[in-house]
Amino acid sequence: MTPRVGRTARTIVGALSALTMLVAVSGCGLLGGSDETPAASGAPTPGKLEKTKIKLGLIPVVDVASVHVAIKKGYFQEEGLEIEPVKVQGGAFAIPSLLKGELDITFGNWVSFFAAESKGAARDVDGLKLINDGYQAKPDMFLIVAKADSPIKAPKDLVGKTIAINTFKNIAELTAKATLEANDVDPSKVNFKELPFGDMEAAVQNGSVDAAFMVEPFISKAQRSIGAVTVLDAASGPTDSIPVAGYGTTGKFAKENPNTIAAFQRAMAKGQRDAADRLTVEPLLVEYVKVDKETASLVHFGEFPVTLDPTRLQRVANLMRTYGLLDKDFDVKPMLLPGSGG
């Protein structure tokens, strides 16, 4: 830099150093950065949004609480985004809608995303891309339950029985098989039946299934309503703390809408952070899952990670290979967009 007349180079350097210190101390992001965003090297430069209204596939479960937090607190609005929630039954159902352009982004379990990508289902739309983490397992949030007077009391009692899961070849089937085997039950000797989470309680009660793989808040609701009892915690042993689900889009949408994706990531990072406070989430469960306040207060929460970690996600793909949900080894890293990893 050429100094102006009447100023020495040393004076200018000193002034610039002071400004640098001011920016660092204030943490106000004068240069566009913030420790609350998932931006990383390679992420798009902030700019005009290519699309401002996002059709987002969501399941009415605790796992997506961060989206509702971000909507409620105006984080998407601050980024210039409007979110249109679209109800889906599960990732296996949402991904075809994503591929057809009926959804822009969808929440889904990692198993469904990896299975679809490994089969080349998204080849015509430049593959599936993962943009935000969503949920990670903790104890008591993935349970196989039976009704109170059922003879099924332990994992071994599930041999030859029918278990409801929300969709086939998803995180429920994977964790059920892994934990059944860990408890000396051959998974091939258990039958799975596809049912929406909202229908499982009635199916268990009327005997159309012997047990059900439930998530929150349906677990707490069934425990209160019909006295459902736990047969197996599917987030234990080999699946303890397993990554569950997150948010993805197509490579085509990501390439055409880089600033929109980056804005979505920034809003979600804040929503994920705030969702760790259950007092923030409980009232929202009453609104979007339609459970009563008492049930919401009993719900067991998982973790809401703020960054995508390929090492953690690879664990899911490796388990899928072990239990036949993948035909070959699968590397998850190419699915992660720049800016999604931390």
GIBELWO-V52771 format. One record per residue. N is the residue number from 0. RES is the residue in three letters. PHI is phi in whole degrees, 0 to 359 (none if undefined). OMEGA is omega in degrees with one decimal (NA if undefined). NEAR is the number of other C-alpha atoms within 8 Angstrom. Layout:
((N:RES:PHI:OMEGA:NEAR) (N:RES:PHI:OMEGA:NEAR))
//
This chain:
((0:MET:none:179.5:2) (1:THR:273:-177.0:4) (2:PRO:291:175.0:8) (3:ARG:287:178.0:6) (4:VAL:299:177.4:4) (5:GLY:94:177.6:4) (6:ARG:235:176.9:8) (7:THR:271:176.8:8) (8:ALA:301:-179.4:8) (9:ARG:296:179.5:6) (10:THR:296:-179.2:8) (11:ILE:293:178.5:10) (12:VAL:301:178.9:8) (13:GLY:297:179.1:8) (14:ALA:294:178.6:8) (15:LEU:296:178.7:8) (16:SER:296:179.0:8) (17:ALA:296:178.4:8) (18:LEU:296:178.1:8) (19:THR:300:179.2:8) (20:MET:295:180.0:8) (21:LEU:297:178.9:8) (22:VAL:298:-177.8:11) (23:ALA:296:-176.7:7) (24:VAL:288:-176.1:6) (25:SER:292:-179.1:7) (26:GLY:62:-173.4:8) (27:CYS:271:174.8:6) (28:GLY:71:-179.7:9) (29:LEU:300:179.5:7) (30:LEU:260:174.2:4) (31:GLY:94:-177.6:6) (32:GLY:260:176.6:7) (33:SER:199:178.7:8) (34:ASP:284:178.8:5) (35:GLU:263:-178.1:7) (36:THR:257:177.8:12) (37:PRO:272:-175.5:14) (38:ALA:297:178.3:13) (39:ALA:218:178.4:10) (40:SER:301:-177.1:6) (41:GLY:98:179.3:6) (42:ALA:288:-178.5:9) (43:PRO:295:176.0:7) (44:THR:290:179.8:5) (45:PRO:306:-178.6:7) (46:GLY:194:-178.3:5) (47:LYS:297:179.6:5) (48:LEU:289:178.3:10) (49:GLU:285:179.3:9) (50:LYS:216:-175.2:7) (51:THR:255:178.1:9) (52:LYS:249:-175.1:8) (53:ILE:249:171.1:12) (54:LYS:273:-172.3:12) (55:LEU:244:177.6:13) (56:GLY:286:-177.4:13) (57:LEU:222:172.6:12) (58:ILE:259:-179.8:10) (59:PRO:282:-179.9:8) (60:VAL:226:180.0:10) (61:VAL:302:-173.9:9) (62:ASP:309:-176.2:9) (63:VAL:260:-177.9:13) (64:ALA:304:-176.8:12) (65:SER:298:176.7:15) (66:VAL:296:-178.0:10) (67:HIS:292:174.2:10) (68:VAL:296:-178.2:14) (69:ALA:295:176.2:14) (70:ILE:292:-176.0:11) (71:LYS:298:-176.3:7) (72:LYS:272:175.5:6) (73:GLY:80:-178.1:8) (74:TYR:293:177.0:13) (75:PHE:292:-179.7:15) (76:GLN:299:178.1:9) (77:GLU:299:179.7:7) (78:GLU:270:-179.4:10) (79:GLY:83:-176.6:9) (80:LEU:252:170.4:13) (81:GLU:243:-178.3:9) (82:ILE:259:173.5:10) (83:GLU:253:-179.7:8) (84:PRO:293:176.7:8) (85:VAL:237:-176.4:9) (86:LYS:289:176.3:8) (87:VAL:231:-177.9:10) (88:GLN:279:-178.2:10) (89:GLY:178:-178.1:11) (90:GLY:300:-178.7:14) (91:ALA:297:177.9:13) (92:PHE:274:-175.2:10) (93:ALA:285:-174.9:15) (94:ILE:299:175.3:13) (95:PRO:302:177.0:8) (96:SER:294:176.6:10) (97:LEU:296:-177.8:14) (98:LEU:294:-179.9:11) (99:LYS:273:179.3:7) (100:GLY:83:178.2:7) (101:GLU:283:173.4:8) (102:LEU:235:175.2:15) (103:ASP:269:179.7:12) (104:ILE:220:175.4:13) (105:THR:220:167.3:15) (106:PHE:280:177.2:16) (107:GLY:194:178.0:16) (108:ASN:284:-175.4:13) (109:TRP:299:-179.5:14) (110:VAL:301:-179.1:13) (111:SER:295:177.7:14) (112:PHE:299:-176.7:14) (113:PHE:292:-179.6:10) (114:ALA:297:-179.6:10) (115:ALA:295:-179.3:11) (116:GLU:293:-179.1:11) (117:SER:295:179.9:9) (118:LYS:270:179.8:6) (119:GLY:74:-176.5:8) (120:ALA:297:-176.3:9) (121:ALA:253:-175.7:12) (122:ARG:301:-176.7:7) (123:ASP:288:178.9:6) (124:VAL:240:177.5:11) (125:ASP:62:174.0:9) (126:GLY:80:176.3:14) (127:LEU:264:179.9:13) (128:LYS:237:-179.4:12) (129:LEU:263:-172.2:12) (130:ILE:240:178.6:15) (131:ASN:210:170.7:14) (132:ASP:286:-178.3:12) (133:GLY:230:-169.9:16) (134:TYR:206:178.5:14) (135:GLN:226:-171.0:13) (136:ALA:288:168.8:14) (137:LYS:223:-179.0:11) (138:PRO:302:173.1:11) (139:ASP:72:178.2:8) (140:MET:250:174.9:14) (141:PHE:231:-174.4:13) (142:LEU:236:166.3:15) (143:ILE:267:-174.2:14) (144:VAL:239:175.0:13) (145:ALA:230:179.5:15) (146:LYS:285:-170.0:12) (147:ALA:303:-176.5:8) (148:ASP:263:179.5:4) (149:SER:288:174.2:7) (150:PRO:287:179.3:5) (151:ILE:280:-177.5:9) (152:LYS:238:-175.4:10) (153:ALA:220:-179.0:8) (154:PRO:308:-178.1:12) (155:LYS:297:-179.9:8) (156:ASP:284:-179.0:9) (157:LEU:275:178.5:10) (158:VAL:300:-180.0:10) (159:GLY:80:-177.3:7) (160:LYS:261:-179.4:11) (161:THR:251:-179.4:12) (162:ILE:245:175.9:14) (163:ALA:281:170.0:13) (164:ILE:227:-173.2:16) (165:ASN:288:172.5:12) (166:THR:212:176.3:13) (167:PHE:285:175.5:9) (168:LYS:51:177.7:11) (169:ASN:230:-176.8:13) (170:ILE:295:178.7:11) (171:ALA:295:179.9:11) (172:GLU:297:-179.1:10) (173:LEU:298:-176.7:14) (174:THR:290:176.1:11) (175:ALA:297:-179.2:10) (176:LYS:297:-178.4:10) (177:ALA:296:-178.0:12) (178:THR:282:173.5:16) (179:LEU:298:-179.8:12) (180:GLU:298:178.5:10) (181:ALA:295:178.2:9) (182:ASN:255:174.3:8) (183:ASP:64:174.7:7) (184:VAL:244:178.1:11) (185:ASP:288:-177.4:9) (186:PRO:301:-179.5:8) (187:SER:290:179.5:5) (188:LYS:262:176.0:8) (189:VAL:241:179.5:12) (190:ASN:261:177.1:9) (191:PHE:245:179.1:9) (192:LYS:233:-176.7:9) (193:GLU:278:177.9:9) (194:LEU:212:173.0:10) (195:PRO:298:179.9:10) (196:PHE:306:-177.1:10) (197:GLY:294:-179.3:6) (198:ASP:262:-171.4:8) (199:MET:290:-177.6:12) (200:GLU:302:179.6:11) (201:ALA:296:-179.3:7) (202:ALA:295:176.5:10) (203:VAL:293:-177.0:14) (204:GLN:294:-177.9:9) (205:ASN:272:174.5:7) (206:GLY:84:177.4:7) (207:SER:288:166.3:7) (208:VAL:227:-179.2:13) (209:ASP:275:-178.8:10) (210:ALA:203:-179.4:13) (211:ALA:217:173.6:14) (212:PHE:272:-175.8:14) (213:MET:249:172.8:13) (214:VAL:238:178.2:11) (215:GLU:281:8.4:13) (216:PRO:268:-177.4:14) (217:PHE:293:176.7:11) (218:ILE:297:-177.4:13) (219:SER:299:179.2:12) (220:LYS:296:-179.6:10) (221:ALA:293:177.9:11) (222:GLN:296:-179.7:10) (223:ARG:284:-172.5:9) (224:SER:278:-174.9:7) (225:ILE:238:-179.7:10) (226:GLY:67:-178.9:9) (227:ALA:306:-178.5:13) (228:VAL:245:-178.6:10) (229:THR:281:175.3:10) (230:VAL:259:-177.0:12) (231:LEU:203:171.9:10) (232:ASP:271:-175.7:13) (233:ALA:278:173.3:11) (234:ALA:245:-178.4:18) (235:SER:217:179.1:10) (236:GLY:59:-176.5:7) (237:PRO:294:-178.5:8) (238:THR:246:178.5:11) (239:ASP:302:178.6:10) (240:SER:60:-177.7:9) (241:ILE:289:173.2:11) (242:PRO:299:-173.3:11) (243:VAL:257:-170.2:11) (244:ALA:198:178.3:13) (245:GLY:193:-172.0:14) (246:TYR:239:-178.2:13) (247:GLY:221:177.1:14) (248:THR:216:176.4:14) (249:THR:266:175.9:16) (250:GLY:300:178.9:11) (251:LYS:298:-180.0:9) (252:PHE:296:-178.7:10) (253:ALA:296:179.9:11) (254:LYS:292:-177.6:7) (255:GLU:279:-174.2:7) (256:ASN:225:-175.2:11) (257:PRO:298:-179.5:10) (258:ASN:288:176.4:13) (259:THR:296:178.6:12) (260:ILE:298:-179.6:10) (261:ALA:298:178.0:13) (262:ALA:294:177.3:13) (263:PHE:299:179.9:11) (264:GLN:298:-179.6:15) (265:ARG:295:179.5:13) (266:ALA:295:-179.0:13) (267:MET:292:178.2:14) (268:ALA:300:177.6:14) (269:LYS:290:178.3:12) (270:GLY:297:178.3:14) (271:GLN:298:179.1:14) (272:ARG:301:-176.0:11) (273:ASP:288:-179.0:10) (274:ALA:293:177.1:13) (275:ALA:292:178.3:8) (276:ASP:266:-174.8:7) (277:ARG:295:177.9:8) (278:LEU:293:174.7:6) (279:THR:282:-172.8:10) (280:VAL:277:-173.6:11) (281:GLU:309:179.4:11) (282:PRO:297:-179.6:10) (283:LEU:288:176.9:12) (284:LEU:298:177.9:13) (285:VAL:297:-177.3:12) (286:GLU:282:-170.1:8) (287:TYR:263:175.6:7) (288:VAL:256:177.2:10) (289:LYS:65:172.6:7) (290:VAL:255:179.5:11) (291:ASP:283:-175.9:7) (292:LYS:299:-178.9:9) (293:GLU:297:178.4:6) (294:THR:295:-180.0:12) (295:ALA:302:-178.5:14) (296:SER:287:-178.1:7) (297:LEU:263:-173.7:7) (298:VAL:299:174.1:10) (299:HIS:269:-176.8:9) (300:PHE:263:169.3:9) (301:GLY:267:177.7:11) (302:GLU:262:176.0:9) (303:PHE:243:-177.2:13) (304:PRO:297:-178.7:11) (305:VAL:262:177.6:12) (306:THR:223:174.3:11) (307:LEU:270:-179.7:13) (308:ASP:246:-177.2:8) (309:PRO:300:179.4:10) (310:THR:293:177.9:6) (311:ARG:294:-178.3:9) (312:LEU:294:179.2:12) (313:GLN:299:177.6:10) (314:ARG:301:178.7:9) (315:VAL:294:179.9:12) (316:ALA:299:179.5:15) (317:ASN:294:176.5:10) (318:LEU:295:177.6:10) (319:MET:299:178.0:12) (320:ARG:296:-179.0:12) (321:THR:297:-174.0:8) (322:TYR:257:170.2:10) (323:GLY:77:177.1:7) (324:LEU:271:170.2:10) (325:LEU:229:-178.6:13) (326:ASP:276:-178.2:6) (327:LYS:210:178.2:5) (328:ASP:300:-174.3:8) (329:PHE:222:179.0:8) (330:ASP:262:-175.8:7) (331:VAL:277:-172.4:11) (332:LYS:305:-178.9:6) (333:PRO:298:180.0:6) (334:MET:279:-176.5:9) (335:LEU:276:177.3:13) (336:LEU:282:169.9:10) (337:PRO:304:-178.4:10) (338:GLY:98:-178.8:14) (339:SER:268:-170.5:15) (340:GLY:263:174.9:13) (341:GLY:135:NA:11))
//
